[in-house]
Amino acid sequence: MKKILIGFISIGLSLICQAGWAENAYVTNTSKIIVREGIGTTQKIVTMLRPDQRVEVLGSESGWSQVRLLGPGGKDLEGWGLSRFLTTRLPWKIQATSLEKENTLLKEKLSGLERDWTEASNKEKELALKLKEDTRSLDQVREEYNTLRAESADFLELKKKYESTRKALKEVKETAKILTKENESLSSSHRNEWFFTGALVLFVGLIFGLIMGRRQRRRKSSYY
């Protein structure tokens, strides 16, 4: 039991060490290279590696490297290949493809930046034009405000004069009303006075006529 446990621990440590040591490598040969089950050309072939293919190097021994790669069906394959056909340097083709992708991305970003810059430039022009229009409108409003302020001062003065004139006119109307009443009262009094005076004159004349008539009758009776 202890031997089995120790065996499992040893295998686990070996796998951990191999996994920790594993590094990426690329096939440098211009043609496919063979991956075998073990070291030596007599070992059974596991698979073929194409140029620039990426593998994980688990270890090296006697000019051979133990590699691991993703096989058909998503399963990992392990085997041994000649170390001289492997390198840790990224192949030029892959670098070129990567650089081409980066270049494409940079072009897209540059295109986006140019588009953003154009939009920002147009927006800046619009804002500058809007600012100019707003400044012109503000100057016009300020001018109108100053005009209204001056006119309002004149208006207040005119309003003050109007109020004063209206008050004076009201007082004149009140006075005229009073004078009209007094005039009507005086006119009525004068009419009464003229009436009484006329009546008195008529009465006096009547009495005077009666007296003079009696005298005349007396004189006539004295002649007879």
C-alpha positions in Angstrom: 0.0 0.0 0.0 2.8 2.4 0.9 4.6 1.5 -2.3 1.5 2.3 -4.4 1.1 5.6 -2.6 4.7 6.5 -3.1 4.4 5.6 -6.8 1.4 7.9 -7.3 3.2 10.7 -5.5 6.3 10.2 -7.6 4.2 10.3 -10.8 2.3 13.4 -9.6 5.6 15.2 -8.8 7.0 14.2 -12.1 3.9 15.6 -13.9 4.0 18.8 -11.8 7.7 19.3 -12.6 7.1 18.6 -16.3 4.1 21.0 -16.4 6.1 23.6 -14.5 9.1 23.2 -16.9 7.1 23.1 -20.1 7.7 26.0 -22.5 6.4 26.9 -25.9 8.4 26.0 -29.0 7.9 26.2 -32.7 8.8 23.9 -35.6 11.6 25.5 -37.7 11.9 22.9 -40.4 10.4 23.9 -43.8 8.8 20.4 -44.1 6.9 18.3 -41.7 8.8 16.6 -38.9 8.0 13.3 -37.2 6.9 12.9 -33.5 7.6 9.4 -32.2 6.6 7.6 -29.1 10.2 7.6 -27.8 13.8 8.6 -28.6 15.1 7.1 -31.8 14.1 6.8 -35.4 12.9 3.3 -34.8 10.1 4.3 -32.4 6.5 4.4 -33.5 5.3 7.5 -35.2 2.7 9.5 -33.2 2.0 12.4 -35.5 3.6 14.9 -37.9 4.3 18.5 -37.1 3.9 21.1 -39.8 6.2 24.1 -40.2 5.8 26.9 -37.6 3.5 24.7 -35.5 3.5 25.5 -31.8 4.1 22.7 -29.2 4.9 22.5 -25.5 8.4 21.2 -24.7 8.2 19.0 -21.6 11.9 17.9 -21.5 15.0 17.2 -23.6 17.4 14.3 -23.8 20.1 13.1 -26.3 19.1 15.7 -29.0 15.5 14.9 -28.7 12.7 16.9 -27.1 9.5 15.6 -25.5 6.6 17.6 -26.8 2.9 17.9 -26.2 0.4 19.3 -28.6 -3.3 19.3 -29.2 -4.4 16.4 -31.3 -7.6 15.4 -33.1 -10.8 15.5 -31.0 -9.2 18.0 -28.6 -7.0 15.4 -26.9 -3.4 16.1 -26.0 -0.7 14.1 -27.8 2.8 13.6 -26.5 5.9 12.3 -28.2 9.5 12.9 -29.0 11.0 15.0 -31.9 14.4 16.2 -32.9 15.4 19.2 -30.9 17.2 20.9 -33.8 13.9 21.4 -35.6 12.4 23.3 -32.6 13.0 26.9 -31.4 11.6 29.1 -28.7 11.8 32.1 -31.0 8.6 33.1 -32.6 8.7 32.3 -36.3 9.0 35.1 -38.8 5.8 34.1 -40.5 3.9 34.1 -37.2 5.5 37.4 -36.3 4.6 38.8 -39.7 1.0 37.6 -39.3 0.9 39.1 -35.8 2.4 42.3 -37.0 0.0 42.4 -39.9 -2.9 41.9 -37.5 -1.5 44.6 -35.2 -1.0 46.8 -38.3 -4.6 46.2 -39.3 -5.8 47.0 -35.8 -3.6 50.1 -35.7 -5.1 51.2 -39.1 -8.6 50.7 -37.7 -7.7 52.6 -34.6 -6.0 55.3 -36.7 -9.1 55.4 -38.9 -11.3 55.7 -35.8 -9.0 58.4 -34.4 -9.2 60.3 -37.7 -12.9 60.0 -37.7 -13.1 61.1 -34.1 -10.7 64.0 -34.9 -12.8 65.0 -37.9 -16.0 64.9 -35.8 -14.3 66.8 -33.0 -13.0 69.3 -35.5 -16.4 69.8 -37.0 -17.9 70.0 -33.5 -15.3 72.6 -32.6 -16.2 74.6 -35.7 -19.9 74.3 -34.8 -19.2 75.4 -31.3 -17.1 78.3 -32.5 -19.9 79.4 -34.8 -22.4 79.0 -32.1 -20.3 80.9 -29.7 -20.0 83.7 -32.3 -23.7 83.8 -32.8 -24.3 83.7 -29.0 -21.8 86.5 -28.5 -23.6 88.5 -31.2 -27.0 87.8 -29.6 -25.6 88.7 -26.2 -24.4 92.0 -27.5 -27.8 92.7 -29.1 -29.5 91.8 -25.9 -27.1 94.0 -23.9 -27.8 96.9 -26.3 -31.6 96.3 -26.1 -31.3 96.2 -22.3 -29.4 99.5 -22.2 -32.0 101.0 -24.6 -34.9 99.7 -22.4 -33.1 101.0 -19.3 -32.8 104.5 -20.8 -36.4 104.3 -22.0 -37.6 103.0 -18.7 -36.0 106.0 -16.9 -37.9 108.3 -19.3 -41.0 106.2 -18.8 -40.7 106.5 -15.1 -40.3 110.3 -15.4 -43.3 110.5 -17.8 -45.3 108.3 -15.5 -44.5 110.5 -12.6 -45.6 113.6 -14.6 -48.7 111.7 -15.7 -49.6 110.9 -12.1 -49.0 114.4 -11.0 -51.1 115.8 -13.9 -53.9 113.3 -13.3 -54.0 114.3 -9.7 -54.1 118.0 -10.6 -56.8 117.3 -13.1 -58.8 115.4 -10.6 -58.5 118.3 -8.2 -59.6 120.7 -10.9 -62.6 118.5 -11.7 -63.5 118.4 -8.0 -63.2 122.2 -7.8 -65.2 122.6 -11.0 -67.9 120.4 -9.6 -68.0 122.4 -6.4 -68.1 125.7 -8.4 -70.8 124.3 -10.7 -72.9 123.5 -7.7 -72.3 126.9 -6.1 -73.0 128.5 -9.5 -76.3 126.6 -9.8 -77.1 127.6 -6.2 -76.4 131.2 -6.9 -78.3 131.1 -10.2 -81.3 129.7 -8.3 -80.9 132.4 -5.6 -80.7 135.1 -8.3 -83.8 133.8 -10.0 -85.7 133.8 -6.8 -84.5 137.3 -6.0 -85.6 138.5 -9.5 -88.9 136.7 -9.0 -89.6 138.3 -5.7 -88.3 141.6 -6.9 -90.6 141.5 -9.9 -93.6 140.4 -7.8 -92.8 143.2 -5.4 -92.7 145.7 -8.2 -95.9 144.4 -9.6 -97.6 144.5 -6.2 -96.3 148.1 -5.5 -97.5 149.1 -9.0 -100.9 147.6 -8.3 -101.3 149.4 -5.0 -100.0 152.6 -6.6 -102.6 152.2 -9.3 -105.3 151.6 -6.9 -104.3 154.6 -4.9 -104.1 156.8 -7.9 -107.5 155.6 -9.1 -109.2 156.5 -5.9 -107.7 159.9 -6.0 -108.9 160.5 -9.5 -112.4 159.3 -8.5 -112.4 161.6 -5.5 -111.3 164.6 -7.7 -114.1 163.8 -10.1 -116.7 163.6 -7.4 -115.5 167.0 -5.9 -116.2 168.6 -9.3 -119.7 167.4 -9.4 
